[in-house]
């Protein structure tokens, strides 16, 4: 199982002290916050929109006035929370929790422009040590963020803690392409094209080289599902999309 168990973390293909990883991740997202969503479109050819739509469809927030509170982790720009708010009814509320203040700043601006600042709020926090009370949320989502958490096992335990009994956890994350031919094309695109896109759009190729490398270090779906079960989640499942480029994981607090 790919899980942090020592004082050294695998940061991409480089080993760095575990205590330094969070600062390095913060630097990555601080440098790209304003153009993060643009880069998502360029890197995925717009496919990230379909992947996120699949997550919201599975979340299926109530469309009536029933209260429903979502915790969206590592979602600083608000993309998932805004999509969920649009899909939900008048009782829907979301808290976006992110460790990066720059990403949260972008999210707050967008919430105001979308007139969703009364339904979506933003809180700075660490997924490994959430400030929320036990059994506070009906659901928790995290999209393309769990792999950047230094201690994934600690974050999963915290997510389980803050969910209400019957609450659902949905995690959208890059996975492993297993289709012959596509795997080689994807590898070439990831390591040659994406960092160059980062350099042209944000002036920062190194941050996007890290993002690509971090994907390769993330556990395969079977191993991540085991980590979820060890954190207390039940009925853990996953669906792969786009030839295995991404996987949508699901688990419940029962």
Secondary structure as UniProt FT lines:
FT   STRAND          8..11
FT   TURN            12..13
FT   STRAND          14..17
FT   HELIX           18..32
FT   HELIX           33..35
FT   HELIX           36..44
FT   TURN            45..46
FT   HELIX           47..59
FT   STRAND          68..73
FT   TURN            76..77
FT   HELIX           79..87
FT   TURN            90..91
FT   STRAND          92..98
FT   HELIX           101..113
FT   TURN            114..115
FT   TURN            117..119
FT   STRAND          120..124
FT   TURN            127..128
FT   TURN            134..135
FT   STRAND          137..143
FT   HELIX           146..148
FT   HELIX           152..162
FT   STRAND          163..174
FT   TURN            180..181
FT   HELIX           182..188
FT   HELIX           189..194
FT   HELIX           195..202
FT   HELIX           205..217
FT   HELIX           221..230
FT   TURN            231..232
FT   STRAND          234..241
FT   HELIX           242..244
FT   STRAND          246..252
//
